[in-house]
Amino acid sequence: MDIRDVFGKNLKHYRLKSGISQEALAAKMGVDRAHVSAMERGQQNVTIITLWHAALALDVKPMALLDDEREED
């Protein structure tokens, strides 16, 4: 699986688990809501800084967003 897809699926998983909208996550990360949407769909290459901001916003370790073996809930 493409790492962008892995990141996107995990980003969406942890965002929904946190109970926040794409807009709220975008605000916490300092990006546009469309950027969050593109990341969740695996259509956006993210920088290591963006990965870090996403992890901080979702209160997860950065590696959790790259875990391709996370079990589906």
C-alpha atoms as one frame of an Amber mdcrd trajectory, in Angstrom:
protein
   0.000   0.000   0.000   1.200   3.521  -0.794   2.453   5.361   2.310   0.167
   8.296   1.446  -2.821   5.951   1.679  -1.584   4.526   4.978  -1.095   8.002
   6.406  -4.492   9.137   5.112  -6.376   6.191   6.558  -4.656   6.602   9.920
  -5.190  10.360   9.930  -8.912   9.881   9.342  -9.098   7.069  11.903  -7.526
   9.124  14.682  -9.475  12.254  13.704 -12.782  10.397  13.948 -11.659   8.704
  17.164 -10.965  12.184  18.568 -14.431  13.287  17.490 -13.256  16.323  15.554
 -14.088  17.549  12.081 -11.665  18.065   9.231 -12.099  21.797   9.766 -11.199
  21.543  13.459  -8.158  19.396  12.700  -7.073  21.831   9.999  -7.315  24.715
  12.465  -5.202  22.827  15.017  -2.619  22.050  12.347  -2.620  25.503  10.787
  -3.668  24.265   7.349  -6.763  24.485   5.160  -9.604  21.951   5.493  -9.110
  20.961   1.838  -5.522  20.020   2.690  -6.734  17.665   5.437  -9.248  16.165
   3.009  -6.548  15.576   0.385  -4.261  13.980   2.988  -7.037  11.650   4.179
  -7.661  10.565   0.580  -3.969   9.817   0.048  -3.674  12.522  -2.574  -1.218
  14.746  -0.756   2.465  14.299  -0.112   3.111  15.479   3.415   6.281  16.844
   4.916   7.737  15.559   8.155   6.625  18.837   9.749   3.033  18.263   8.607
   3.209  14.734  10.023   4.430  16.182  13.325   1.652  18.810  13.423  -0.977
  16.158  12.704   0.335  13.926  15.487   0.359  16.824  17.962  -3.158  17.881
  16.955  -4.463  14.332  17.402  -2.392  13.577  20.511  -0.797  10.479  18.981
   2.783   9.481  18.295   3.914  10.321  14.750   4.585   6.635  14.062   0.910
   5.860  14.723   0.075   7.803  11.574   2.463   5.653   9.532   1.475   2.274
  10.982   0.432   0.059   8.076  -0.485  -2.755  10.467  -3.005  -0.846  12.607
  -6.025  -3.046  13.092  -9.309  -1.712  11.786 -11.862  -0.937  14.495
